[in-house]
Amino acid sequence: MPVFGKRTPLTHAHFAAFETCYGSQGDGTSERIDQGDEGRFCCFTRQEVAKRGDNLDISWLKDDDAHSADGLPEPDDVAALIRERLQTAIEEMDALTALLEGEEVEI
């Protein structure tokens, strides 16, 4: 699926494949079309969900554009970098404020 926003609004057409699998009955009584492990829409039995410890976080499709969290820096490193950049921004804002007030500032 595309990333939706101002340039790519979510439209009724984006639901067409789901509606086909879900069926024509709006009350949910239509027979579902299971596309299997390779399809976008897949049915799971109660027993399959129970084997997963009743965890409904089931994913069988892999997004090639998704990035793994394995290569990310540690949270402490990210926080330190954010802190450093915020400090630099504050110093630059202080210098700008001083310039606007007519003070001489070393850059």
Stockholm file with secondary structure:
# STOCKHOLM 1.0

chainA/1-107         MPVFGKRTPLTHAHFAAFETCYGSQGDGTSERIDQGDEGRFCCFTRQEVAKRGDNLDISWLKDDDAHSADGLPEPDDVAALIRERLQTAIEEMDALTALLEGEEVEI
#=GR chainA/1-107 SS CCCCSSSSCCCGGGGHHHHHHHCSCTTSCSCCCCCCTTSSCCCCCHHHHHHTTTCCCCCCCCCTTCCCGGGSCCHHHHHHHHHHHHHHHHHHHHHHHHHHTTCCCCC
#=GC SS_cons         CCCCSSSSCCCGGGGHHHHHHHCSCTTSCSCCCCCCTTSSCCCCCHHHHHHTTTCCCCCCCCCTTCCCGGGSCCHHHHHHHHHHHHHHHHHHHHHHHHHHTTCCCCC
//
